[in-house]
């Protein structure tokens, strides 16, 4: 969220918080359980460490995820959704479901085109 920003509707605010290529994916992967930085990085092919760090910090700043540090050797840090972040669980799961249907449709369409 940008401090001092004015939003005309809730969708505008929400898109500002979770928009972009990576944030919704990060949140989706955190629905089931906490994950370490390296786990998230391996689930997101193409993301750089610098970009993942930036996205995690922004999600944390907006109160959607929390960062928990375990003081042990070696140091362990895990990321998880906050209660505020979990409010988006249904939306994220629906996005996944609809996207999967679209992928299935695209696959069927491409196979039909290849047969012609």
C-alpha positions in Angstrom: 0.0 0.0 0.0 1.2 3.4 -0.8 1.0 5.8 2.1 -1.1 8.8 1.3 -2.5 7.1 -1.8 -6.2 7.6 -2.6 -8.2 4.7 -3.9 -11.6 4.9 -5.6 -12.6 1.4 -4.7 -11.4 -1.6 -2.8 -10.3 -3.5 -5.9 -7.9 -0.7 -6.7 -6.4 -1.0 -3.2 -6.2 -4.8 -3.3 -4.6 -4.9 -6.8 -2.0 -2.4 -5.5 -1.3 -4.8 -2.6 -1.2 -8.1 -4.5 -0.6 -7.0 -8.1 2.3 -7.9 -10.2 3.8 -11.2 -11.5 4.9 -12.7 -8.2 2.8 -11.7 -5.2 -0.3 -13.8 -5.8 1.9 -16.8 -6.5 3.8 -16.3 -3.3 0.6 -16.0 -1.4 -0.9 -19.1 -3.1 2.1 -21.2 -2.1 1.8 -20.0 1.5 -1.8 -21.1 1.9 -1.0 -24.6 3.0 2.0 -24.0 5.2 4.9 -21.8 6.1 7.8 -21.8 3.7 11.4 -20.8 3.8 12.9 -18.4 1.3 14.7 -21.3 -0.6 11.4 -23.2 -0.8 9.6 -20.2 -2.3 12.4 -19.6 -4.7 12.3 -23.1 -6.0 8.5 -22.9 -6.5 8.9 -19.7 -8.6 11.2 -20.4 -11.6 12.6 -17.2 -13.0 12.4 -15.1 -9.9 15.7 -13.6 -8.7 16.6 -13.6 -5.0 16.5 -9.8 -5.1 13.0 -9.8 -6.5 11.7 -12.4 -4.1 13.1 -10.4 -1.2 11.4 -7.3 -2.5 8.1 -9.0 -2.9 8.2 -10.6 0.5 9.1 -7.3 2.1 6.1 -5.6 0.4 3.7 -8.3 1.4 5.0 -8.1 4.9 4.7 -4.3 5.0 1.1 -4.6 3.8 0.3 -7.1 6.6 -0.4 -10.1 4.3 2.5 -12.3 5.3 4.6 -12.6 8.4 8.3 -13.4 8.7 9.2 -15.6 11.6 12.9 -15.9 12.7 13.9 -19.0 14.6 17.1 -18.4 16.5 18.9 -21.6 16.0 22.0 -22.7 14.1 21.8 -22.3 11.3 19.3 -19.4 11.5 15.9 -20.3 10.2 13.4 -17.9 8.7 9.9 -18.9 7.6 7.1 -16.9 5.8 3.4 -17.5 6.3 0.1 -15.8 5.7 -1.3 -13.6 8.3 -5.0 -13.6 9.2 -5.3 -10.7 6.8 -3.6 -12.7 4.1 -5.8 -15.7 4.7 -8.8 -13.6 3.9 -7.6 -13.9 0.3 -7.5 -17.8 0.4 -10.8 -18.3 -1.4 -9.9 -15.8 -4.1 -6.5 -17.3 -4.7 -7.9 -20.9 -4.9 -10.6 -19.7 -7.3 -8.0 -18.0 -9.5 -6.1 -21.3 -9.5 -9.2 -23.3 -10.4 -10.3 -20.9 -13.2 -6.7 -20.7 -14.5 -6.5 -24.5 -14.6 -9.8 -24.7 -16.6 -8.3 -22.2 -19.0 -5.1 -24.2 -19.3 -7.2 -27.4 -20.0 -9.2 -25.5 -22.6 -6.0 -24.1 -24.2 -4.4 -27.6 -24.3 -7.5 -29.1 -25.9 -7.6 -26.2 -28.4 -3.9 -26.6 -29.3 -4.3 -30.4 -29.7 -7.3 -29.8 -32.1 -5.2 -27.3 -34.1 -2.3 -29.8 -34.4 -4.7 -32.4 -35.7 -5.9 -30.2 -38.5 
